[in-house]
Amino acid sequence: MTAIKTWPLAAAACALGLLTVTTSCRNPGMLYALDSPNVVKFDHPLKSLSGNDKLDLLWVIDNSASMGSHQKNVIQNTEMFMNLFTRKKGLKWKMGLISTSDHDRPYVGFTAASALDHTTPDPVAKFQAAVKNLGLDGDSTEKTFDPVLDILQTYPDFLRQGSVFNVITISDAPEQSDISAANFLRILRQMTGSQESLAMFGILNPRDFGCRETDGTWDYDGSPYQEAIETTGGEAYRLCDNNFSDHLKDLGEQMLSRLSYRSLSIPDGVRPDPRSIHVYFHGTELPGGPKDQGGFWVYNYRLNAIQFPDLDFADGENEQVHVEFNPA
C-alpha cells in the first residue's frame, strides 16, 4: 500500500508566495503527497548551514536614585531571561551592561576579564553582580544614545562582524542625550554595517503608558525613544507594570525570533516539488511548517532552500538531517 504523507497547506502556500489561496497562514489546511520511487535523497550536516547565529546585546540600565526597585526586578528575573539564550543551541551570544550616566565605566562585557557570553560558566550570577554594582548615584540627566555611542567607540571589538545588534534600555526617565534619534541611528548603522541587524527595545515609564511614578513629566509618543525603537522595528514595554518578568520574557523571545533562519540550499540546482519534501533527524520525520504551528522547517521557493528557524532539536556538534523529495 502506498504511504500517504500530510503537508500543511498554509506553510507551502506562504513559502511559495501564493497570496491568492484562501487558506489562512495561521489556520492551515492539508495537502497530500504520494510517495514516489523517483526520489532525490541526501544528508546534510547541520553545523554547516548558513544563517546568523551571533547576537550582540547591550543593556543600558538607569542608575539614578529612583531606580532601586526596577534594578531589583532585573536581578530577580535574570535567570529566566538568560535561560532563553543558554537553551538556544548553537547561538553565539554576548552581552554588555552600561548605565545612563555620561562617561561611566562599563559594568560587564567589554574586556577579556569581564566577558559575558555563551562560553561564560555562570552567566546569571555574573550579570546579577554587574546590575548590583550599578548603584543609585548616577547622573540625574539620564541618557541612552550618548553612552551607547561612547562605549562602542571606546570598545570597537564589542560588535562582531555580521552579528545582530540589539539594545535594551531600562529607565524611568526621558532620553536626554545631546544627539538626535536620527543621527544616533545613522551612526549605529555605520558601526553595524546593516540596518537590518539593528533593533532597539525599551522598558520605560512615560506618562502616556499610564505610569504615575515617572521621573519627570514625559510621554513616549513623539519622544526620541519612540523614534529609535519604532524605526528599528523594536518594541517598548511598561516599566510600571507588576508583570515585569512577562515583559522581559517577551522581549527576549522577540530578539531570538529575529535571528535569521538557517538555510539548507537544495544541491545541484534541482528544484523539488514542495509538497513532496520530507526532512528526517535520527530517522524521525520533522514536521514542516511554521514553528508556532509545530513545524521545524519551511521551504523557501525563491531561495530554493529548506529553512530552519532554529536547531534546538539537535544536541551535538556533528548532527545531520536527511532530506528526500520528488523533483518538480
C-alpha positions as CSV (number, residue, x, y, z in Angstrom):
1,M,0.0,0.0,0.0
2,T,1.3,3.4,-0.9
3,A,2.1,5.6,2.1
4,I,0.4,8.9,2.3
5,K,2.2,11.9,3.8
6,T,0.5,15.1,5.1
7,W,1.7,18.6,4.4
8,P,0.5,21.9,5.9
9,L,-1.1,23.8,3.0
10,A,-0.6,27.2,4.5
11,A,3.1,26.6,5.1
12,A,3.6,25.6,1.5
13,A,1.5,28.4,0.1
14,C,3.2,31.0,2.2
15,A,6.6,29.7,1.3
16,L,5.7,29.7,-2.4
17,G,4.2,33.2,-2.1
18,L,0.8,32.1,-3.4
19,L,-1.1,35.0,-1.9
20,T,-4.4,34.2,-3.6
21,V,-5.0,31.0,-1.8
22,T,-8.0,31.1,0.6
23,T,-6.4,29.1,3.4
24,S,-5.0,31.3,6.2
25,C,-1.3,31.0,7.1
26,R,-2.4,30.7,10.8
27,N,-5.1,28.0,10.1
28,P,-3.5,25.6,7.6
29,G,-5.4,23.0,5.7
30,M,-3.6,19.9,4.4
31,L,-2.2,18.8,1.1
32,Y,-1.4,15.2,0.4
33,A,1.6,13.8,-1.4
34,L,2.1,10.2,-2.5
35,D,5.4,8.5,-2.1
36,S,7.2,8.1,-5.4
37,P,10.2,5.8,-6.4
38,N,11.7,8.9,-8.2
39,V,13.1,10.5,-5.1
40,V,16.2,12.7,-4.5
41,K,17.9,11.8,-1.2
42,F,20.8,13.4,0.6
43,D,22.3,14.1,4.0
44,H,23.5,17.4,5.2
45,P,25.5,18.4,8.3
46,L,23.7,21.0,10.4
47,K,26.7,22.9,11.6
48,S,27.5,24.0,8.0
49,L,24.1,25.6,7.4
50,S,24.2,29.3,6.5
51,G,22.5,31.8,8.8
52,N,23.1,34.3,11.6
53,D,24.0,32.7,14.9
54,K,25.6,35.7,16.5
55,L,23.7,38.2,18.8
56,D,25.4,41.1,20.4
57,L,23.2,42.6,23.2
58,L,23.9,45.8,25.0
59,W,21.9,46.7,28.2
60,V,21.6,50.3,29.2
61,I,20.1,50.5,32.7
62,D,19.3,53.7,34.5
63,N,21.4,54.1,37.7
64,S,19.7,57.2,39.1
65,A,18.2,57.4,42.6
66,S,14.7,56.4,41.6
67,M,15.6,53.1,40.0
68,G,16.1,50.9,43.1
69,S,13.0,48.7,42.7
70,H,13.5,48.4,38.9
71,Q,17.1,47.2,39.2
72,K,15.9,44.6,41.7
73,N,13.3,43.4,39.2
74,V,16.1,42.9,36.6
75,I,18.2,40.9,39.1
76,Q,15.3,38.7,40.2
77,N,14.4,37.9,36.6
78,T,17.9,37.5,35.2
79,E,17.8,33.7,35.3
80,M,14.6,33.5,33.4
81,F,15.8,35.9,30.7
82,M,19.3,34.3,30.4
83,N,17.8,30.8,30.1
84,L,16.2,31.9,26.8
85,F,19.7,32.3,25.4
86,T,21.6,29.5,27.1
87,R,19.0,27.0,25.9
88,K,19.3,28.2,22.3
89,K,21.7,25.6,20.9
90,G,24.3,27.0,18.6
91,L,23.6,30.6,19.5
92,K,26.8,32.6,19.9
93,W,25.5,35.5,22.1
94,K,27.4,38.1,24.1
95,M,26.1,40.8,26.4
96,G,27.4,44.1,27.8
97,L,26.0,46.4,30.5
98,I,26.4,50.2,30.8
99,S,24.5,52.9,32.7
100,T,22.6,56.0,31.6
101,S,25.4,58.2,33.1
102,D,27.8,60.1,30.9
103,H,31.4,58.7,30.9
104,D,30.5,55.9,33.3
105,R,32.6,52.8,33.0
106,P,31.1,49.6,31.6
107,Y,29.9,47.2,34.2
108,V,30.4,43.9,32.3
109,G,31.1,42.5,28.9
110,F,33.8,44.8,27.4
111,T,37.1,43.3,28.5
112,A,38.5,39.8,28.5
113,A,38.1,39.6,32.3
114,S,34.5,40.8,32.2
115,A,33.4,38.9,29.1
116,L,29.7,37.8,29.3
117,D,28.9,35.4,26.5
118,H,27.9,31.9,25.5
119,T,31.1,30.5,27.0
120,T,30.7,32.1,30.4
121,P,30.4,29.4,33.1
122,D,27.7,31.1,35.2
123,P,26.3,34.0,33.2
124,V,23.3,34.5,35.5
125,A,25.5,35.3,38.6
126,K,27.9,37.4,36.6
127,F,25.1,39.6,35.2
128,Q,23.3,39.9,38.5
129,A,26.5,41.1,40.2
130,A,27.0,43.6,37.4
131,V,23.5,45.0,37.9
132,K,24.1,45.2,41.7
133,N,27.2,47.3,41.0
134,L,25.2,49.9,39.1
135,G,24.1,51.6,42.3
136,L,21.8,54.5,42.5
137,D,24.1,57.5,42.5
138,G,24.3,58.0,38.7
139,D,23.7,61.2,36.8
140,S,20.3,62.8,37.2
141,T,20.4,63.6,33.5
142,E,19.7,60.1,32.1
143,K,20.9,59.2,28.6
144,T,21.0,56.2,26.3
145,F,22.2,57.5,22.9
146,D,25.4,59.2,24.0
147,P,26.6,56.4,26.4
148,V,25.9,53.8,23.7
149,L,28.0,55.6,21.0
150,D,30.7,56.4,23.5
151,I,31.1,52.8,24.7
152,L,31.1,51.3,21.2
153,Q,33.7,53.8,20.0
154,T,35.9,53.1,23.1
155,Y,35.5,49.3,22.7
156,P,35.1,48.7,19.0
157,D,35.6,45.0,19.4
158,F,32.3,44.5,21.2
159,L,30.4,44.4,17.9
160,R,31.3,41.3,15.9
161,Q,31.2,41.4,12.1
162,G,27.9,40.0,10.8
163,S,26.2,39.9,14.2
164,V,22.7,41.0,15.1
165,F,23.0,44.0,17.5
166,N,20.2,44.8,20.0
167,V,20.0,47.5,22.6
168,I,17.7,47.3,25.7
169,T,17.1,50.4,27.7
170,I,15.5,50.3,31.1
171,S,14.7,53.7,32.5
172,D,12.0,55.7,34.2
173,A,13.3,59.0,32.6
174,P,13.2,60.5,29.2
175,E,16.1,60.3,26.8
176,Q,18.2,63.4,27.3
177,S,21.3,62.9,25.1
178,D,22.7,65.7,23.0
179,I,22.3,63.8,19.8
180,S,19.0,63.3,17.9
181,A,17.5,59.9,17.4
182,A,18.0,60.1,13.6
183,N,21.7,60.9,14.0
184,F,22.1,58.2,16.7
185,L,20.7,55.6,14.4
186,R,22.8,56.8,11.4
187,I,26.0,56.4,13.4
188,L,24.9,53.0,14.7
189,R,24.2,51.7,11.2
190,Q,27.6,52.8,10.1
191,M,29.1,50.8,13.0
192,T,27.0,47.7,12.4
193,G,27.1,47.9,8.6
194,S,23.5,47.0,8.3
195,Q,20.1,48.5,9.0
196,E,18.5,45.0,9.3
197,S,20.9,43.9,12.0
198,L,20.0,46.7,14.4
199,A,17.0,46.8,16.8
200,M,16.2,48.8,20.0
201,F,13.9,47.9,22.8
202,G,12.8,49.8,25.9
203,I,11.3,49.1,29.2
204,L,10.1,52.6,30.1
205,N,8.0,54.7,32.4
206,P,6.3,57.5,30.4
207,R,3.2,59.3,31.4
208,D,1.2,58.1,28.4
209,F,1.9,54.5,29.3
210,G,-0.2,55.1,32.5
211,C,2.8,55.3,34.7
212,R,2.4,57.6,37.6
213,E,5.8,57.4,39.3
214,T,7.8,58.6,36.4
215,D,11.0,60.6,36.6
216,G,9.8,63.9,35.1
217,T,6.7,64.5,33.1
218,W,7.2,63.0,29.7
219,D,5.3,61.0,27.0
220,Y,6.6,58.2,24.8
221,D,4.6,59.5,21.9
222,G,6.8,61.8,19.9
223,S,9.9,61.1,22.1
224,P,13.4,60.2,20.9
225,Y,12.9,56.7,22.4
226,Q,9.8,56.2,20.2
227,E,11.7,57.2,17.1
228,A,14.6,55.0,17.8
229,I,12.6,52.0,18.8
230,E,10.0,52.1,16.1
231,T,12.4,53.0,13.3
232,T,14.4,49.8,14.1
233,G,11.3,47.6,14.5
234,G,11.8,47.2,18.2
235,E,9.2,47.4,21.0
236,A,8.6,49.4,24.1
237,Y,7.2,47.9,27.4
238,R,5.8,49.5,30.6
239,L,8.2,49.7,33.4
240,C,5.5,50.4,35.9
241,D,3.7,47.1,35.4
242,N,3.8,44.4,38.0
243,N,4.4,41.8,35.3
244,F,8.0,42.9,34.6
245,S,9.0,39.2,34.2
246,D,6.5,38.8,31.4
247,H,7.8,41.8,29.6
248,L,11.4,40.6,29.9
249,K,10.5,37.2,28.6
250,D,8.6,38.5,25.6
251,L,11.4,40.9,24.8
252,G,14.0,38.0,24.8
253,E,11.7,35.9,22.7
254,Q,11.3,38.7,20.2
255,M,15.1,39.1,19.9
256,L,15.6,35.4,19.3
257,S,12.8,35.3,16.7
258,R,14.5,38.0,14.7
259,L,17.7,36.0,14.1
260,S,17.8,34.8,10.5
261,Y,16.8,31.3,9.5
262,R,19.4,28.6,9.0
263,S,19.2,27.7,5.3
264,L,19.9,24.4,3.6
265,S,20.3,25.0,-0.1
266,I,19.0,22.3,-2.5
267,P,22.0,20.9,-4.3
268,D,22.8,20.8,-8.0
269,G,20.1,23.3,-9.0
270,V,17.3,20.7,-8.6
271,R,14.0,22.2,-7.7
272,P,11.8,20.0,-5.5
273,D,8.0,19.6,-5.6
274,P,7.4,21.4,-2.3
275,R,4.6,19.0,-1.4
276,S,7.0,16.1,-1.5
277,I,9.7,17.3,0.8
278,H,10.5,15.2,3.8
279,V,13.2,16.0,6.4
280,Y,14.4,13.4,8.9
281,F,16.5,13.6,12.0
282,H,17.8,10.4,13.6
283,G,15.3,8.5,11.5
284,T,12.3,10.5,12.7
285,E,10.5,12.8,10.3
286,L,10.4,16.5,11.3
287,P,7.0,18.1,10.5
288,G,7.2,21.1,8.1
289,G,5.5,24.4,8.7
290,P,5.9,27.5,10.9
291,K,7.4,26.9,14.4
292,D,4.3,28.3,16.2
293,Q,2.2,25.6,14.4
294,G,4.6,22.8,15.5
295,G,6.8,22.8,12.4
296,F,10.5,22.5,12.3
297,W,11.3,23.9,8.8
298,V,9.8,25.7,5.8
299,Y,10.7,25.6,2.1
300,N,11.7,29.0,0.6
301,Y,10.8,28.8,-3.1
302,R,12.7,32.0,-4.0
303,L,15.9,30.7,-2.4
304,N,15.3,27.1,-3.3
305,A,16.2,26.2,0.3
306,I,14.9,24.5,3.3
307,Q,15.0,26.9,6.3
308,F,15.1,26.0,10.0
309,P,14.1,28.8,12.5
310,D,16.4,27.1,15.0
311,L,18.3,23.9,15.6
312,D,17.0,23.3,19.1
313,F,16.2,19.7,18.1
314,A,19.9,18.8,17.6
315,D,22.2,18.5,20.6
316,G,25.6,17.6,19.1
317,E,28.1,19.4,17.0
318,N,28.2,16.8,14.2
319,E,24.4,16.2,13.7
320,Q,22.9,16.0,10.3
321,V,19.5,15.8,8.6
322,H,18.3,13.5,5.9
323,V,16.2,15.1,3.1
324,E,14.1,13.4,0.5
325,F,11.9,14.9,-2.3
326,N,10.5,14.4,-5.8
327,P,11.8,16.8,-8.4
328,A,9.3,19.3,-9.6
